[in-house]
């Protein structure tokens, strides 16, 4: 079981097409045809962008697809180095003034300096239509090499760095996601069906430490699956902190979310972390389904502490980390909401490939076709 727990840390994914074939639904029929699906996707997209900006006081901004390697702003996703970005050399000017660039894996660290670049004051923030490439994912029904997110970030004060503020922000995001579901069901009433229940009206907030207490012998993904049987929409708090069993709930990079700060649960128990994930039960795939990761970001003190815990203090020399250490960029809260994951949940789809156009291996397309799942090409 210990080995299973360790193997479960470095990101989700099934990892085997024989297993994927077993878990994909056998009685699937898409509620919307391809044309309706595209109309619905853009209705949801427009609704979420407009209302996320209203609820959190954000403005839409441009976001990089590629970044300079030397900037240190690319998202390394996991702190074990298992997922590396695509890197390439721009020879420029006959290699006299070259640039080494990387395709972003997420815009997590870019956004915080961007708050300063765009002159955001306390309570103001930015939202992006972020596109990324993650080449080290196993391509299954809800992981693709192409990633699209609403990456957002907002300036906060020191006294807003607490669980109440985090939860209040999460509830606003959930209100927008539920609103998008209602909005698209007005356009396509057939999406409301007894076969696949709608998203839950309310989120349940749980600490990673509590979930481990409930299911001490289960690896992380199985714990999430078990808790979603009881609560179909949860926000798991404190992802990255090492729990009682010697493992974090999931690996989380050490230089953006704050997972080390001591907090107190609603009933007065000591906890850790000011970040978390929204997960829902997907009634189509009958599996756990992550929609967003987010959190209150590190201070210079917690940045140093987390990098010490993960053995990555050499990162402190990079420009992004120096900007935090020297108080050159604001305190913030931020996150990434998976666009295709959200479309998949709201439009009751069995596969990411039904809502986004990307590359899939031949074996996966053949498995899907046999199960009446038609991925876009």
C-alpha angles and dihedrals in degrees: 000000000000090000090050090052092051093047089050095060104073098074133297128283136115099246100203131071094210088059092043091054089054096050101044111098118267098202100049126145120166111241092212126046119231094268094048090045091059091048090049093047093056093044089055092043094052092045094050095045093049096044098039087056090049096047097045099029095244133152125214113250139176116266132199124255090190130033136190111264091224093059094072091214098120115111112245090194097205127036095228095074093239095129115055126183126244106264129193140172121241103204093197120172095017089303092300092113104020128168126211106212139184131204107240119252088196134339094239098124096032092062099063096059086041089063087063093042091056094043097242115179127207108300093022127101151158136254126198139195092226125193121189144165123230107183097179099064121110103239109236136138096301105021123074135169088240114068129190122188142166094236109192137175134184134192114245138178127246092255091055090064094103141101095257092058091045092051093046090054092047091052090053090052091049090050089056094048092049090046090054090052091052091045095054092043088060088057094042109025090180088075088074102081137151090226092068116027120221122252114286116269093229136035122230114222116217133167117235086233091058093049090052089051089054095047106021096164099047126093116241101267091048090049090052091048090050095048092048089060087065100034114025093200122037141168109213112207126208107028113176100032114114108250132211093279091059096256133093116242084249134343111269126182113259099225109062117027117054106233097153104063114111114242137171125238120233090263093050104262121139113256138164137231142045097218140072152154134256111226127179135187110253107215092194097056093024089226142111111278123197117209106173146004118203145149153158105281129242124274119217089265096050092042090058092045094050094046089050091051091051097041093242103118089131086076088072089079093063120100095245092052092044089054090057093045091050096045090242096135128047130259108259151173121220149148149173124252112201107236099198091040089054093047089049092054097042096042091043097236128165097215140033089228089070091065104031135044113230142121123294129176117256091246092058094048089051092050091049094047090054089055096048092254110135115197120204119249 
